[in-house]
């Protein structure tokens, strides 16, 4: 509940709650369908077990489906719900053996970790994983419609895209490199208890979990060996800490930019209050004071004390307001000086 509520908190902090709700909905769309999909795959059962004469049909003796590696008190629904929830975030706790899931059921926790554990803010990482996806999505959408990509009223430039690309590529490069190293090494293959495609899935899951700081595993792999202790630790170091550098670089670059006019007035007021900026912003066709607590009510700017109207020779005593010039405070300018200097040449 707390990580999900922080999506709304994010919207409040930036002064635009719609952005927080948009992030929350995107996370929910990623999470909820996969819960039902994993439950359906496990409830369908395993044809290989049915071929051995073990029934997977619900009855008085069992709830039906694939109950291998699951506790009877939890059943399939609670097991698949927790398997999905523990892998969409950096949780890692389990109440069922993921290695005993059906092939399509075990695909869900593996895929959720490979997404970067971005749903509702990963433990120890927060929202930055999803916000990197948001920046990339905004950039691609801007290219498709032919507009300069902006997020929160700030332009997404080359530097932000480079850092976002680095943050996205750190994890797949780390996981794929060490998985290929384990597959090609005799020491890596020595820890397998299941060979074939499932054995490869166990190695891939191990480095995916370590690189994303999850902790769950396909338990058929014997990882308590010098080979896996060393390379899983290095994968954890690269996957967790090397992504921090580009994320902080994006945060610093975005914080240094002033929001543009396309941002809502509430968000601009929040930005001004956060940075203590007494500046003014022209929005919705009028000036809005950005002082903290001033709200969105426009205020008329008082005339500068040095700005005065100058009576031109032959002009009426009350000149037009558009013919104003800056003049010395001590004495009015001479007629010859006013002929040489006009408002058009200031």
Buried (B, 14 or more C-beta within 10 A) or exposed (E): EEBBEBBBBBBEBBBBBEBBBBBBEBBBEBBEEBBEBBBBBBBBBBEEBEEEEEEBEEEEEBBBBBBBBBEEEBBBBBBBBBBBBBBBBBBBEBBBBBBBBBEEBBBBBBBBBBBBBBBBBBBEBBBBBBBBBBBBEBBEEBEEEEEEBBBBBBBBBEEBBEBBBBBBEBBBBBBBBBBBBBBEEEBBBEBBEBEEEBBBBBBBBBBBBBBBBBBBBBBBBEBEEEBBEEBBEEBBEBBBEBBEEBBEBBBEBBEEBBBBEEBBBBBBBBBBBEEEBEEBBEBEEEBBBBBBEBEBEBEEEEEEEEEBEBBBEEEEEEEEEEBBBEBEEEEEBEEEEBEEBEEEEE
